[in-house]
Amino acid sequence: MPLSLSRGRITRVLDDLHCEVDGVACLVYPDVTGPVEQGDDVLVNVQARRLGLGSGGFDVVYANLTRGLGLEPEPGAHVMALPYAPGQWAVRQAEEDGGLGDTLAGLPVVLCTVHSQVAPAWAALRDLRVAYVQVAGGALPLALSDTVRALPFALRVSVAPCFGGEARCVSVASALLLAAARADVALCSVGPGIVGTGTRFGHGAVSLAEAANVTAALGGAAVLAARVSDEDARDRHRGVSHHTEAVLALCLGHVAVSSAAAGEGWREACAGLPLSHMGRGPDEEPSHFAAAYAAGLLAAARVRGRQ
């Protein structure tokens, strides 16, 4: 299916991420399209909304015809994001600045196979310097996550094809080495809206197997947050999800795995944080958030063991 583009006018700008086009809610990424203002003539990708894709069914500004034509590339950038795709643009990569080490030296890396694990895992690590690393498998724009924008991470890194944050890296290896230089622990996750086909390996969670293997190869300590559900109507996700089992099947080195039983105290630690898994909250999915919190506890214990 080709792109479904529609032309419209921005009728309202809510913030740097959200606007309305002809009265319809729309996402905009100014680092891609340039800034937008009310009254701008824009092209909008409307396909996801027309397909009714649930949590991913947003309209997205594709191009600003009023003030987004003829924009200059980022100074010093020559590596293309989404290379050879219609929307490719140049982004400077952290690797180009040099200074990355060659070992993680025991850095704990928490692996979240679904984005709803990020907030509870961070809650167990809040007293440490935490670097957030986003890999492919869900939403590509780092800015889409309300959680990541709200939490005080020491560093936010996107790994191609993801984009956004304070740094962007070509590979997860570079991203984790950058995290090791600036933080006590890394929290690696897919973005919101994980891709899934209902098959063993046809889902975005497998990106975390690569992250686990890179962590082991570079001398880090991988901790997998088990995806657990009390209420999911799908058998493959009830209890320990088949996503967790698939990731472990692809891991070549040792990976510690969290459990809901080890997440005691999660509710108090997560008070005030945005907790939602597939539209269900902490009262409906206590095991899910407990297991993610427990992964953070495992990583925190490893940080203490390094000190």
Short mmCIF file of the C-alpha atoms (twelve columns), coordinates in Angstrom:
data_MODEL
# 
_entry.id   MODEL 
# 
loop_
_atom_site.group_PDB 
_atom_site.id 
_atom_site.type_symbol 
_atom_site.label_atom_id 
_atom_site.label_alt_id 
_atom_site.label_comp_id 
_atom_site.label_asym_id 
_atom_site.label_seq_id 
_atom_site.Cartn_x 
_atom_site.Cartn_y 
_atom_site.Cartn_z 
_atom_site.pdbx_PDB_model_num 
ATOM 1   C CA . MET A 1   0.000  0.000   0.000  1 
ATOM 2   C CA . PRO A 2   1.457  3.417   -0.925 1 
ATOM 3   C CA . LEU A 3   1.473  6.463   1.339  1 
ATOM 4   C CA . SER A 4   -1.908 8.014   2.111  1 
ATOM 5   C CA . LEU A 5   -1.217 11.745  2.071  1 
ATOM 6   C CA . SER A 6   -3.736 14.517  2.590  1 
ATOM 7   C CA . ARG A 7   -3.335 18.275  2.329  1 
ATOM 8   C CA . GLY A 8   -4.647 20.512  5.078  1 
ATOM 9   C CA . ARG A 9   -4.090 23.572  7.216  1 
ATOM 10  C CA . ILE A 10  -2.864 23.695  10.797 1 
ATOM 11  C CA . THR A 11  -5.748 25.011  12.845 1 
ATOM 12  C CA . ARG A 12  -4.124 24.714  16.268 1 
ATOM 13  C CA . VAL A 13  -0.657 24.157  17.749 1 
ATOM 14  C CA . LEU A 14  -0.807 22.576  21.204 1 
ATOM 15  C CA . ASP A 15  2.898  21.999  21.896 1 
ATOM 16  C CA . ASP A 16  6.094  20.861  20.147 1 
ATOM 17  C CA . LEU A 17  4.587  17.429  19.455 1 
ATOM 18  C CA . HIS A 18  0.854  17.930  19.030 1 
ATOM 19  C CA . CYS A 19  -1.208 20.034  16.663 1 
ATOM 20  C CA . GLU A 20  -4.516 19.909  14.813 1 
ATOM 21  C CA . VAL A 21  -4.924 19.910  11.054 1 
ATOM 22  C CA . ASP A 22  -8.381 20.966  9.919  1 
ATOM 23  C CA . GLY A 23  -9.529 20.218  13.472 1 
ATOM 24  C CA . VAL A 24  -8.116 16.654  13.546 1 
ATOM 25  C CA . ALA A 25  -5.452 15.722  16.117 1 
ATOM 26  C CA . CYS A 26  -2.040 15.276  14.530 1 
ATOM 27  C CA . LEU A 27  1.555  14.585  15.539 1 
ATOM 28  C CA . VAL A 28  4.417  16.749  14.324 1 
ATOM 29  C CA . TYR A 29  8.177  16.300  14.667 1 
ATOM 30  C CA . PRO A 30  9.830  19.710  14.184 1 
ATOM 31  C CA . ASP A 31  13.313 18.188  13.987 1 
ATOM 32  C CA . VAL A 32  12.111 16.504  10.782 1 
ATOM 33  C CA . THR A 33  9.620  18.958  9.241  1 
ATOM 34  C CA . GLY A 34  10.857 22.209  10.744 1 
ATOM 35  C CA . PRO A 35  8.636  24.278  13.064 1 
ATOM 36  C CA . VAL A 36  4.929  24.690  12.397 1 
ATOM 37  C CA . GLU A 37  2.552  27.546  13.112 1 
ATOM 38  C CA . GLN A 38  -1.190 28.000  12.960 1 
ATOM 39  C CA . GLY A 39  -2.309 28.561  9.385  1 
ATOM 40  C CA . ASP A 40  0.544  26.594  7.782  1 
ATOM 41  C CA . ASP A 41  -0.273 24.543  4.690  1 
ATOM 42  C CA . VAL A 42  0.858  20.958  5.344  1 
ATOM 43  C CA . LEU A 43  0.880  17.445  3.962  1 
ATOM 44  C CA . VAL A 44  -0.334 14.843  6.454  1 
ATOM 45  C CA . ASN A 45  0.136  11.065  6.476  1 
ATOM 46  C CA . VAL A 46  -3.373 9.860   7.358  1 
ATOM 47  C CA . GLN A 47  -3.004 6.145   6.625  1 
ATOM 48  C CA . ALA A 48  -2.726 4.822   10.210 1 
ATOM 49  C CA . ARG A 49  -5.889 6.638   11.294 1 
ATOM 50  C CA . ARG A 50  -7.790 5.439   8.250  1 
ATOM 51  C CA . LEU A 51  -6.743 1.874   9.038  1 
ATOM 52  C CA . GLY A 52  -7.944 2.268   12.641 1 
ATOM 53  C CA . LEU A 53  -4.661 1.089   14.146 1 
ATOM 54  C CA . GLY A 54  -5.566 1.739   17.766 1 
ATOM 55  C CA . SER A 55  -2.704 3.199   19.813 1 
ATOM 56  C CA . GLY A 56  -0.686 3.806   16.631 1 
ATOM 57  C CA . GLY A 57  -3.506 5.346   14.619 1 
ATOM 58  C CA . PHE A 58  -2.273 8.947   14.538 1 
ATOM 59  C CA . ASP A 59  -2.133 11.421  11.703 1 
ATOM 60  C CA . VAL A 60  1.433  12.695  11.265 1 
ATOM 61  C CA . VAL A 61  2.613  15.872  9.557  1 
ATOM 62  C CA . TYR A 62  4.698  14.742  6.577  1 
ATOM 63  C CA . ALA A 63  5.811  18.113  5.217  1 
ATOM 64  C CA . ASN A 64  5.216  21.794  5.898  1 
ATOM 65  C CA . LEU A 65  4.556  23.476  2.562  1 
ATOM 66  C CA . THR A 66  4.525  26.962  4.079  1 
ATOM 67  C CA . ARG A 67  7.831  27.119  5.954  1 
ATOM 68  C CA . GLY A 68  9.348  23.645  5.626  1 
ATOM 69  C CA . LEU A 69  10.675 23.732  2.070  1 
ATOM 70  C CA . GLY A 70  14.355 24.320  1.333  1 
ATOM 71  C CA . LEU A 71  15.466 23.719  4.920  1 
ATOM 72  C CA . GLU A 72  19.215 23.366  5.466  1 
ATOM 73  C CA . PRO A 73  20.562 20.068  6.860  1 
ATOM 74  C CA . GLU A 74  22.024 19.853  10.352 1 
ATOM 75  C CA . PRO A 75  25.584 21.221  10.322 1 
ATOM 76  C CA . GLY A 76  28.150 18.444  10.101 1 
ATOM 77  C CA . ALA A 77  25.547 15.742  9.515  1 
ATOM 78  C CA . HIS A 78  25.930 13.315  6.632  1 
ATOM 79  C CA . VAL A 79  24.462 9.998   7.849  1 
ATOM 80  C CA . MET A 80  20.885 9.705   6.655  1 
ATOM 81  C CA . ALA A 81  18.022 8.757   8.938  1 
ATOM 82  C CA . LEU A 82  15.574 6.420   7.171  1 
ATOM 83  C CA . PRO A 83  18.108 6.168   4.322  1 
ATOM 84  C CA . TYR A 84  16.768 5.948   0.777  1 
ATOM 85  C CA . ALA A 85  13.182 6.343   2.038  1 
ATOM 86  C CA . PRO A 86  11.104 9.307   0.815  1 
ATOM 87  C CA . GLY A 87  11.528 11.101  4.133  1 
ATOM 88  C CA . GLN A 88  15.298 10.666  4.574  1 
ATOM 89  C CA . TRP A 89  17.218 13.456  6.312  1 
ATOM 90  C CA . ALA A 90  20.739 13.883  7.658  1 
ATOM 91  C CA . VAL A 91  21.380 13.459  11.387 1 
ATOM 92  C CA . ARG A 92  24.702 13.698  13.178 1 
ATOM 93  C CA . GLN A 93  25.596 10.463  14.966 1 
ATOM 94  C CA . ALA A 94  27.264 10.248  18.377 1 
ATOM 95  C CA . GLU A 95  29.905 7.929   16.909 1 
ATOM 96  C CA . GLU A 96  31.146 10.823  14.754 1 
ATOM 97  C CA . ASP A 97  32.166 12.755  17.857 1 
ATOM 98  C CA . GLY A 98  34.504 9.947   18.976 1 
ATOM 99  C CA . GLY A 99  35.456 9.222   22.570 1 
ATOM 100 C CA . LEU A 100 33.515 5.981   22.978 1 
ATOM 101 C CA . GLY A 101 35.178 3.234   24.990 1 
ATOM 102 C CA . ASP A 102 35.364 -0.419  24.055 1 
ATOM 103 C CA . THR A 103 33.857 -2.080  27.132 1 
ATOM 104 C CA . LEU A 104 30.800 -1.695  29.331 1 
ATOM 105 C CA . ALA A 105 32.859 -2.737  32.371 1 
ATOM 106 C CA . GLY A 106 29.920 -4.398  34.092 1 
ATOM 107 C CA . LEU A 107 27.292 -1.765  33.260 1 
ATOM 108 C CA . PRO A 108 23.837 -3.168  34.076 1 
ATOM 109 C CA . VAL A 109 21.443 -2.928  31.118 1 
ATOM 110 C CA . VAL A 110 17.720 -3.340  31.812 1 
ATOM 111 C CA . LEU A 111 15.895 -4.698  28.750 1 
ATOM 112 C CA . CYS A 112 12.238 -3.719  28.346 1 
ATOM 113 C CA . THR A 113 10.371 -5.577  25.605 1 
ATOM 114 C CA . VAL A 114 7.291  -3.364  25.912 1 
ATOM 115 C CA . HIS A 115 7.295  0.362   26.669 1 
ATOM 116 C CA . SER A 116 4.979  0.101   29.689 1 
ATOM 117 C CA . GLN A 117 7.894  -1.459  31.603 1 
ATOM 118 C CA . VAL A 118 10.016 1.694   31.410 1 
ATOM 119 C CA . ALA A 119 8.424  3.715   34.222 1 
ATOM 120 C CA . PRO A 120 8.364  0.927   36.877 1 
ATOM 121 C CA . ALA A 121 11.906 -0.170  35.995 1 
ATOM 122 C CA . TRP A 122 13.093 3.433   36.327 1 
ATOM 123 C CA . ALA A 123 11.339 3.714   39.714 1 
ATOM 124 C CA . ALA A 124 13.745 1.141   41.157 1 
ATOM 125 C CA . LEU A 125 16.692 3.093   39.734 1 
ATOM 126 C CA . ARG A 126 15.644 6.658   40.529 1 
ATOM 127 C CA . ASP A 127 18.584 7.281   42.868 1 
ATOM 128 C CA . LEU A 128 21.068 6.424   40.098 1 
ATOM 129 C CA . ARG A 129 22.111 8.047   36.837 1 
ATOM 130 C CA . VAL A 130 19.968 6.254   34.262 1 
ATOM 131 C CA . ALA A 131 20.513 6.440   30.500 1 
ATOM 132 C CA . TYR A 132 17.546 5.624   28.286 1 
ATOM 133 C CA . VAL A 133 18.324 3.820   25.016 1 
ATOM 134 C CA . GLN A 134 15.515 3.340   22.476 1 
ATOM 135 C CA . VAL A 135 15.780 0.604   19.866 1 
ATOM 136 C CA . ALA A 136 13.582 -0.436  16.936 1 
ATOM 137 C CA . GLY A 137 10.480 -2.533  17.477 1 
ATOM 138 C CA . GLY A 138 7.894  0.107   18.315 1 
ATOM 139 C CA . ALA A 139 7.551  3.811   17.639 1 
ATOM 140 C CA . LEU A 140 10.701 5.277   16.093 1 
ATOM 141 C CA . PRO A 141 10.455 8.892   17.391 1 
ATOM 142 C CA . LEU A 142 11.811 9.048   20.924 1 
ATOM 143 C CA . ALA A 143 9.738  12.189  21.549 1 
ATOM 144 C CA . LEU A 144 6.478  10.253  21.222 1 
ATOM 145 C CA . SER A 145 6.879  8.762   24.702 1 
ATOM 146 C CA . ASP A 146 5.290  10.860  27.439 1 
ATOM 147 C CA . THR A 147 7.154  8.688   29.949 1 
ATOM 148 C CA . VAL A 148 10.586 9.296   28.462 1 
ATOM 149 C CA . ARG A 149 9.966  13.024  28.174 1 
ATOM 150 C CA . ALA A 150 8.819  13.227  31.804 1 
ATOM 151 C CA . LEU A 151 11.397 11.100  33.632 1 
ATOM 152 C CA . PRO A 152 14.742 12.724  34.562 1 
ATOM 153 C CA . PHE A 153 17.087 10.507  32.576 1 
ATOM 154 C CA . ALA A 154 20.762 11.429  32.588 1 
ATOM 155 C CA . LEU A 155 20.827 10.778  28.834 1 
ATOM 156 C CA . ARG A 156 18.320 9.836   26.125 1 
ATOM 157 C CA . VAL A 157 19.750 7.994   23.121 1 
ATOM 158 C CA . SER A 158 17.977 6.806   19.987 1 
ATOM 159 C CA . VAL A 159 19.426 3.928   17.971 1 
ATOM 160 C CA . ALA A 160 18.804 3.922   14.206 1 
ATOM 161 C CA . PRO A 161 16.205 3.752   12.808 1 
ATOM 162 C CA . CYS A 162 14.840 5.501   15.908 1 
ATOM 163 C CA . PHE A 163 15.475 9.222   16.160 1 
ATOM 164 C CA . GLY A 164 15.423 12.019  18.722 1 
ATOM 165 C CA . GLY A 165 16.902 12.506  22.185 1 
ATOM 166 C CA . GLU A 166 20.173 14.107  23.185 1 
ATOM 167 C CA . ALA A 167 22.163 11.652  21.053 1 
ATOM 168 C CA . ARG A 168 21.572 9.339   18.117 1 
ATOM 169 C CA . CYS A 169 23.686 6.266   17.366 1 
ATOM 170 C CA . VAL A 170 24.065 4.010   14.360 1 
ATOM 171 C CA . SER A 171 24.239 0.881   16.543 1 
ATOM 172 C CA . VAL A 172 23.089 -0.330  19.938 1 
ATOM 173 C CA . ALA A 173 26.723 -1.135  20.767 1 
ATOM 174 C CA . SER A 174 27.690 2.520   20.430 1 
ATOM 175 C CA . ALA A 175 24.610 3.625   22.356 1 
ATOM 176 C CA . LEU A 176 25.429 1.371   25.302 1 
ATOM 177 C CA . LEU A 177 29.072 2.477   25.312 1 
ATOM 178 C CA . LEU A 178 27.886 6.091   25.379 1 
ATOM 179 C CA . ALA A 179 25.562 5.218   28.263 1 
ATOM 180 C CA . ALA A 180 28.441 3.595   30.144 1 
ATOM 181 C CA . ALA A 181 30.415 6.838   29.932 1 
ATOM 182 C CA . ARG A 182 27.605 8.986   31.329 1 
ATOM 183 C CA . ALA A 183 25.415 6.833   33.575 1 
ATOM 184 C CA . ASP A 184 25.385 4.113   36.227 1 
ATOM 185 C CA . VAL A 185 22.845 1.952   34.419 1 
ATOM 186 C CA . ALA A 186 21.171 1.788   31.009 1 
ATOM 187 C CA . LEU A 187 17.477 1.212   30.414 1 
ATOM 188 C CA . CYS A 188 16.971 -0.128  26.891 1 
ATOM 189 C CA . SER A 189 13.492 -0.365  25.411 1 
ATOM 190 C CA . VAL A 190 11.356 -0.328  22.311 1 
ATOM 191 C CA . GLY A 191 9.238  2.770   21.874 1 
ATOM 192 C CA . PRO A 192 5.471  2.874   22.446 1 
ATOM 193 C CA . GLY A 193 3.264  0.760   20.216 1 
ATOM 194 C CA . ILE A 194 5.256  -2.466  19.811 1 
ATOM 195 C CA . VAL A 195 5.011  -4.235  16.453 1 
ATOM 196 C CA . GLY A 196 3.496  -7.728  16.632 1 
ATOM 197 C CA . THR A 197 2.200  -10.438 14.291 1 
ATOM 198 C CA . GLY A 198 1.190  -13.129 16.775 1 
ATOM 199 C CA . THR A 199 4.114  -15.334 15.731 1 
ATOM 200 C CA . ARG A 200 7.130  -16.539 17.708 1 
ATOM 201 C CA . PHE A 201 9.678  -14.065 16.363 1 
ATOM 202 C CA . GLY A 202 7.548  -11.634 14.371 1 
ATOM 203 C CA . HIS A 203 7.469  -8.843  16.940 1 
ATOM 204 C CA . GLY A 204 9.482  -5.856  18.056 1 
ATOM 205 C CA . ALA A 205 10.667 -7.460  21.286 1 
ATOM 206 C CA . VAL A 206 13.363 -9.409  19.419 1 
ATOM 207 C CA . SER A 207 15.340 -6.148  19.204 1 
ATOM 208 C CA . LEU A 208 16.124 -6.658  22.868 1 
ATOM 209 C CA . ALA A 209 17.825 -9.975  22.111 1 
ATOM 210 C CA . GLU A 210 20.358 -8.054  20.035 1 
ATOM 211 C CA . ALA A 211 20.789 -5.595  22.903 1 
ATOM 212 C CA . ALA A 212 21.313 -8.489  25.331 1 
ATOM 213 C CA . ASN A 213 23.912 -10.107 23.097 1 
ATOM 214 C CA . VAL A 214 25.765 -6.822  22.592 1 
ATOM 215 C CA . THR A 215 25.685 -6.243  26.351 1 
ATOM 216 C CA . ALA A 216 27.275 -9.639  26.975 1 
ATOM 217 C CA . ALA A 217 29.879 -9.167  24.235 1 
ATOM 218 C CA . LEU A 218 30.952 -5.800  25.648 1 
ATOM 219 C CA . GLY A 219 31.165 -6.949  29.264 1 
ATOM 220 C CA . GLY A 220 27.877 -5.621  30.599 1 
ATOM 221 C CA . ALA A 221 25.200 -7.279  32.729 1 
ATOM 222 C CA . ALA A 222 21.883 -7.828  30.934 1 
ATOM 223 C CA . VAL A 223 18.663 -7.858  32.969 1 
ATOM 224 C CA . LEU A 224 15.472 -8.778  31.107 1 
ATOM 225 C CA . ALA A 225 12.223 -7.378  32.477 1 
ATOM 226 C CA . ALA A 226 9.832  -10.287 32.070 1 
ATOM 227 C CA . ARG A 227 6.618  -9.295  30.309 1 
ATOM 228 C CA . VAL A 228 3.879  -10.628 32.562 1 
ATOM 229 C CA . SER A 229 0.116  -10.129 32.395 1 
ATOM 230 C CA . ASP A 230 -2.756 -10.944 34.721 1 
ATOM 231 C CA . GLU A 231 -5.533 -9.838  32.367 1 
ATOM 232 C CA . ASP A 232 -4.445 -10.154 28.739 1 
ATOM 233 C CA . ALA A 233 -7.147 -11.953 26.775 1 
ATOM 234 C CA . ARG A 234 -4.532 -13.548 24.509 1 
ATOM 235 C CA . ASP A 235 -3.149 -16.834 25.809 1 
ATOM 236 C CA . ARG A 236 0.304  -16.099 24.367 1 
ATOM 237 C CA . HIS A 237 0.625  -13.028 26.610 1 
ATOM 238 C CA . ARG A 238 -1.102 -14.238 29.792 1 
ATOM 239 C CA . GLY A 239 1.353  -15.095 32.536 1 
ATOM 240 C CA . VAL A 240 4.879  -14.791 31.131 1 
ATOM 241 C CA . SER A 241 4.526  -13.550 27.554 1 
ATOM 242 C CA . HIS A 242 5.845  -15.502 24.587 1 
ATOM 243 C CA . HIS A 243 7.782  -12.305 23.768 1 
ATOM 244 C CA . THR A 244 9.938  -12.882 26.845 1 
ATOM 245 C CA . GLU A 245 10.471 -16.520 25.890 1 
ATOM 246 C CA . ALA A 246 11.386 -15.545 22.312 1 
ATOM 247 C CA . VAL A 247 13.982 -13.030 23.451 1 
ATOM 248 C CA . LEU A 248 15.594 -15.559 25.774 1 
ATOM 249 C CA . ALA A 249 15.705 -18.133 22.966 1 
ATOM 250 C CA . LEU A 250 17.829 -15.711 20.927 1 
ATOM 251 C CA . CYS A 251 20.218 -14.690 23.702 1 
ATOM 252 C CA . LEU A 252 23.725 -16.133 23.474 1 
ATOM 253 C CA . GLY A 253 25.028 -15.060 26.887 1 
ATOM 254 C CA . HIS A 254 23.786 -14.937 30.450 1 
ATOM 255 C CA . VAL A 255 20.691 -12.834 31.048 1 
ATOM 256 C CA . ALA A 256 19.095 -12.289 34.450 1 
ATOM 257 C CA . VAL A 257 15.298 -12.371 34.275 1 
ATOM 258 C CA . SER A 258 12.979 -10.582 36.670 1 
ATOM 259 C CA . SER A 259 9.817  -11.977 38.221 1 
ATOM 260 C CA . ALA A 260 6.688  -10.428 39.654 1 
ATOM 261 C CA . ALA A 261 7.323  -12.173 42.985 1 
ATOM 262 C CA . ALA A 262 10.571 -10.217 43.406 1 
ATOM 263 C CA . GLY A 263 8.913  -6.838  42.862 1 
ATOM 264 C CA . GLU A 264 7.745  -6.196  46.405 1 
ATOM 265 C CA . GLY A 265 7.196  -2.500  47.079 1 
ATOM 266 C CA . TRP A 266 6.514  -1.624  43.438 1 
ATOM 267 C CA . ARG A 267 3.208  0.111   44.103 1 
ATOM 268 C CA . GLU A 268 4.646  2.585   46.606 1 
ATOM 269 C CA . ALA A 269 7.769  3.200   44.508 1 
ATOM 270 C CA . CYS A 270 5.698  3.864   41.376 1 
ATOM 271 C CA . ALA A 271 3.180  6.212   42.988 1 
ATOM 272 C CA . GLY A 272 2.575  9.176   40.705 1 
ATOM 273 C CA . LEU A 273 4.209  7.599   37.648 1 
ATOM 274 C CA . PRO A 274 2.306  6.991   34.400 1 
ATOM 275 C CA . LEU A 275 1.459  3.283   34.592 1 
ATOM 276 C CA . SER A 276 -0.541 1.787   31.745 1 
ATOM 277 C CA . HIS A 277 -0.150 -1.516  29.906 1 
ATOM 278 C CA . MET A 278 -2.361 -2.106  26.870 1 
ATOM 279 C CA . GLY A 279 -4.846 0.366   28.339 1 
ATOM 280 C CA . ARG A 280 -4.900 -1.382  31.719 1 
ATOM 281 C CA . GLY A 281 -3.676 0.180   34.953 1 
ATOM 282 C CA . PRO A 282 -1.856 -1.102  38.052 1 
ATOM 283 C CA . ASP A 283 -4.975 -2.519  39.691 1 
ATOM 284 C CA . GLU A 284 -5.625 -4.692  36.622 1 
ATOM 285 C CA . GLU A 285 -2.017 -5.624  35.862 1 
ATOM 286 C CA . PRO A 286 -0.127 -5.741  39.184 1 
ATOM 287 C CA . SER A 287 2.176  -8.572  38.065 1 
ATOM 288 C CA . HIS A 288 3.223  -6.665  34.956 1 
ATOM 289 C CA . PHE A 289 4.418  -3.620  36.849 1 
ATOM 290 C CA . ALA A 290 5.879  -5.693  39.692 1 
ATOM 291 C CA . ALA A 291 8.052  -7.686  37.276 1 
ATOM 292 C CA . ALA A 292 9.317  -4.529  35.570 1 
ATOM 293 C CA . TYR A 293 10.118 -2.945  38.933 1 
ATOM 294 C CA . ALA A 294 11.938 -6.121  39.943 1 
ATOM 295 C CA . ALA A 295 14.174 -5.791  36.871 1 
ATOM 296 C CA . GLY A 296 15.187 -2.354  38.093 1 
ATOM 297 C CA . LEU A 297 15.934 -3.793  41.530 1 
ATOM 298 C CA . LEU A 298 18.202 -6.440  39.982 1 
ATOM 299 C CA . ALA A 299 20.091 -3.769  38.055 1 
ATOM 300 C CA . ALA A 300 20.407 -1.529  41.112 1 
ATOM 301 C CA . ALA A 301 21.930 -4.423  43.056 1 
ATOM 302 C CA . ARG A 302 24.490 -4.896  40.289 1 
ATOM 303 C CA . VAL A 303 25.377 -1.201  40.398 1 
ATOM 304 C CA . ARG A 304 26.026 -1.505  44.129 1 
ATOM 305 C CA . GLY A 305 28.172 -4.558  43.437 1 
ATOM 306 C CA . ARG A 306 30.362 -2.494  41.083 1 
ATOM 307 C CA . GLN A 307 30.934 0.299   43.611 1 
# 
